[in-house]
Amino acid sequence: MADKDVLEGERAPSFCLLDQEGKEVCSDDLLGKWTVLYFYPKDNTPGCTVEAKDFSCAVEDFAKMDARIVGISPDDRQSHLRFIGRHELRVTLLSDPDHAVLERFGAWKHKKLYGNSFLGVDRSTYLLDPDGVVRKVWKKVKVKGHVDEVLAELKRL
């Protein structure tokens, strides 16, 4: 597990993961544009679905500011394909089944639910500038209104 969270002002950790189509996407591929990198627990669950749909609805707004949206979860690419198809999502989803990238970003955490302790995804979002530097971090994200917060911050920067 990661020793610390990635902080604002730091360069984002490098990585390579497969997208929903099986294409390798590396952090270096994300350079040159703003990137909204969001980590979420599981495809087709209520909060994750709302978050993905909200980001999908705002794709054009982000594109106007030269930004792309990339989601990462432990789900495999087949799950991502079903999730995208079922909800007509317009974001790129990357598969991190080994939690390696989640751990590097500090998004793989000890959690508690109903008295049980387990490891899982801390819903979080990182706004990366075109040079790959983390400009804003949102931890323990509440889905409602989050996309608007991210858009407002991107406009501010």
C-alpha positions as a Markdown table, in Angstrom:
| # | Residue | x | y | z |
|---|---|---|---|---|
| 1 | Met | 0.0 | 0.0 | 0.0 |
| 2 | Ala | 1.1 | 3.6 | -0.7 |
| 3 | Asp | 3.1 | 5.4 | 2.0 |
| 4 | Lys | 1.4 | 8.7 | 1.3 |
| 5 | Asp | -1.1 | 10.4 | -1.0 |
| 6 | Val | 0.0 | 12.3 | -4.1 |
| 7 | Leu | -0.1 | 16.0 | -3.2 |
| 8 | Glu | -0.9 | 19.1 | -5.2 |
| 9 | Gly | 2.2 | 20.5 | -6.9 |
| 10 | Glu | 3.8 | 17.0 | -7.3 |
| 11 | Arg | 4.2 | 15.3 | -10.6 |
| 12 | Ala | 1.6 | 12.5 | -11.0 |
| 13 | Pro | 3.1 | 9.0 | -10.7 |
| 14 | Ser | 3.8 | 7.3 | -14.0 |
| 15 | Phe | 1.6 | 4.3 | -15.1 |
| 16 | Cys | 0.4 | 2.2 | -17.9 |
| 17 | Leu | -3.1 | 0.5 | -17.8 |
| 18 | Leu | -5.5 | -1.0 | -20.4 |
| 19 | Asp | -8.6 | 1.0 | -21.4 |
| 20 | Gln | -12.0 | -0.6 | -22.0 |
| 21 | Glu | -10.9 | -1.5 | -25.6 |
| 22 | Gly | -7.7 | -3.2 | -24.5 |
| 23 | Lys | -5.5 | -0.3 | -25.6 |
| 24 | Glu | -2.6 | 0.6 | -23.4 |
| 25 | Val | -2.9 | 4.1 | -22.0 |
| 26 | Cys | 0.2 | 5.5 | -20.2 |
| 27 | Ser | 0.5 | 8.6 | -18.1 |
| 28 | Asp | 2.9 | 10.1 | -20.8 |
| 29 | Asp | 0.0 | 9.8 | -23.3 |
| 30 | Leu | -2.0 | 12.2 | -21.1 |
| 31 | Leu | 0.6 | 15.0 | -21.4 |
| 32 | Gly | -0.2 | 18.0 | -23.4 |
| 33 | Lys | -3.8 | 18.5 | -22.2 |
| 34 | Trp | -5.5 | 18.9 | -18.8 |
| 35 | Thr | -6.6 | 15.5 | -17.4 |
| 36 | Val | -9.3 | 14.8 | -14.9 |
| 37 | Leu | -8.2 | 11.5 | -13.4 |
| 38 | Tyr | -10.9 | 10.0 | -11.1 |
| 39 | Phe | -10.7 | 6.9 | -9.0 |
| 40 | Tyr | -13.9 | 5.0 | -8.2 |
| 41 | Pro | -14.8 | 1.8 | -6.5 |
| 42 | Lys | -16.9 | -0.3 | -8.9 |
| 43 | Asp | -18.7 | -0.3 | -12.2 |
| 44 | Asn | -22.5 | -0.3 | -12.2 |
| 45 | Thr | -22.9 | 0.7 | -8.5 |
| 46 | Pro | -25.2 | 3.6 | -7.7 |
| 47 | Gly | -22.6 | 6.3 | -6.8 |
| 48 | Cys | -20.1 | 5.2 | -9.4 |
| 49 | Thr | -22.8 | 5.3 | -12.1 |
| 50 | Val | -24.0 | 8.8 | -11.2 |
| 51 | Glu | -20.4 | 10.0 | -11.2 |
| 52 | Ala | -19.6 | 8.5 | -14.6 |
| 53 | Lys | -22.8 | 9.8 | -16.1 |
| 54 | Asp | -22.2 | 13.3 | -14.7 |
| 55 | Phe | -18.7 | 13.3 | -16.1 |
| 56 | Ser | -20.0 | 12.0 | -19.4 |
| 57 | Cys | -22.6 | 14.7 | -19.6 |
| 58 | Ala | -19.9 | 17.3 | -19.1 |
| 59 | Val | -17.4 | 16.0 | -21.7 |
| 60 | Glu | -17.9 | 18.9 | -24.0 |
| 61 | Asp | -17.5 | 21.5 | -21.2 |
| 62 | Phe | -14.2 | 19.9 | -20.3 |
| 63 | Ala | -13.1 | 19.6 | -23.9 |
| 64 | Lys | -13.7 | 23.4 | -24.4 |
| 65 | Met | -11.0 | 23.8 | -21.7 |
| 66 | Asp | -8.7 | 21.3 | -23.4 |
| 67 | Ala | -9.3 | 18.6 | -20.8 |
| 68 | Arg | -10.0 | 14.9 | -21.0 |
| 69 | Ile | -11.7 | 12.7 | -18.4 |
| 70 | Val | -10.2 | 9.3 | -17.4 |
| 71 | Gly | -11.7 | 7.0 | -14.7 |
| 72 | Ile | -9.8 | 4.2 | -13.0 |
| 73 | Ser | -11.2 | 1.3 | -11.0 |
| 74 | Pro | -10.2 | -2.2 | -10.1 |
| 75 | Asp | -12.8 | -3.6 | -12.6 |
| 76 | Asp | -11.6 | -5.5 | -15.7 |
| 77 | Arg | -12.0 | -4.1 | -19.2 |
| 78 | Gln | -15.0 | -6.3 | -20.0 |
| 79 | Ser | -16.8 | -4.8 | -17.0 |
| 80 | His | -15.8 | -1.3 | -18.2 |
| 81 | Leu | -17.2 | -2.1 | -21.7 |
| 82 | Arg | -20.5 | -3.3 | -20.2 |
| 83 | Phe | -20.7 | -0.2 | -17.9 |
| 84 | Ile | -20.0 | 2.2 | -20.9 |
| 85 | Gly | -22.6 | 0.4 | -23.1 |
| 86 | Arg | -25.3 | 0.2 | -20.5 |
| 87 | His | -25.1 | 3.9 | -19.5 |
| 88 | Glu | -23.8 | 5.4 | -22.8 |
| 89 | Leu | -20.7 | 6.8 | -21.0 |
| 90 | Arg | -18.4 | 9.1 | -22.9 |
| 91 | Val | -15.3 | 8.8 | -20.7 |
| 92 | Thr | -12.2 | 6.6 | -20.9 |
| 93 | Leu | -12.1 | 3.9 | -18.2 |
| 94 | Leu | -8.9 | 2.2 | -17.2 |
| 95 | Ser | -8.6 | -1.1 | -15.5 |
| 96 | Asp | -6.3 | -1.5 | -12.4 |
| 97 | Pro | -7.1 | -5.0 | -11.1 |
| 98 | Asp | -3.8 | -5.2 | -9.2 |
| 99 | His | -4.4 | -1.8 | -7.5 |
| 100 | Ala | -0.9 | -0.7 | -8.5 |
| 101 | Val | -2.0 | 2.7 | -9.8 |
| 102 | Leu | -4.6 | 3.1 | -7.1 |
| 103 | Glu | -1.8 | 2.5 | -4.5 |
| 104 | Arg | 0.6 | 4.9 | -6.2 |
| 105 | Phe | -2.0 | 7.7 | -5.9 |
| 106 | Gly | -3.0 | 6.8 | -2.4 |
| 107 | Ala | -6.5 | 5.9 | -3.4 |
| 108 | Trp | -6.3 | 2.3 | -2.2 |
| 109 | Lys | -7.1 | 2.5 | 1.5 |
| 110 | His | -8.3 | 0.7 | 4.6 |
| 111 | Lys | -12.0 | 1.2 | 4.9 |
| 112 | Lys | -14.7 | 0.2 | 7.4 |
| 113 | Leu | -18.3 | -0.7 | 6.7 |
| 114 | Tyr | -20.7 | -2.1 | 9.2 |
| 115 | Gly | -17.8 | -2.8 | 11.6 |
| 116 | Asn | -15.8 | -4.7 | 8.9 |
| 117 | Ser | -12.4 | -3.5 | 7.8 |
| 118 | Phe | -11.2 | -4.1 | 4.3 |
| 119 | Leu | -9.1 | -2.5 | 1.5 |
| 120 | Gly | -10.9 | -0.5 | -1.1 |
| 121 | Val | -11.0 | 2.5 | -3.4 |
| 122 | Asp | -11.1 | 5.9 | -1.7 |
| 123 | Arg | -13.3 | 7.8 | -4.3 |
| 124 | Ser | -10.9 | 10.6 | -5.3 |
| 125 | Thr | -10.1 | 13.0 | -8.2 |
| 126 | Tyr | -6.9 | 14.5 | -9.4 |
| 127 | Leu | -6.7 | 17.4 | -11.8 |
| 128 | Leu | -3.5 | 17.1 | -13.8 |
| 129 | Asp | -2.1 | 20.0 | -15.8 |
| 130 | Pro | -0.7 | 19.5 | -19.4 |
| 131 | Asp | 2.8 | 18.8 | -17.8 |
| 132 | Gly | 1.4 | 16.0 | -15.6 |
| 133 | Val | 1.6 | 18.0 | -12.4 |
| 134 | Val | -1.2 | 17.6 | -9.9 |
| 135 | Arg | -3.0 | 20.9 | -9.6 |
| 136 | Lys | -5.9 | 19.9 | -7.4 |
| 137 | Val | -6.9 | 16.9 | -5.3 |
| 138 | Trp | -10.3 | 15.9 | -4.1 |
| 139 | Lys | -10.4 | 13.0 | -1.5 |
| 140 | Lys | -13.4 | 11.2 | -0.1 |
| 141 | Val | -15.5 | 12.7 | -3.0 |
| 142 | Lys | -19.2 | 13.1 | -2.5 |
| 143 | Val | -20.7 | 12.5 | -6.0 |
| 144 | Lys | -23.4 | 15.1 | -5.9 |
| 145 | Gly | -22.1 | 18.4 | -7.4 |
| 146 | His | -18.5 | 17.0 | -7.8 |
| 147 | Val | -18.3 | 17.5 | -11.6 |
| 148 | Asp | -19.3 | 21.1 | -11.2 |
| 149 | Glu | -16.6 | 21.6 | -8.5 |
| 150 | Val | -14.0 | 20.1 | -10.9 |
| 151 | Leu | -15.2 | 22.3 | -13.8 |
| 152 | Ala | -15.1 | 25.4 | -11.6 |
| 153 | Glu | -11.5 | 24.6 | -10.5 |
| 154 | Leu | -10.4 | 24.0 | -14.1 |
| 155 | Lys | -11.9 | 27.4 | -15.1 |
| 156 | Arg | -10.1 | 29.1 | -12.1 |
| 157 | Leu | -6.7 | 27.6 | -13.2 |
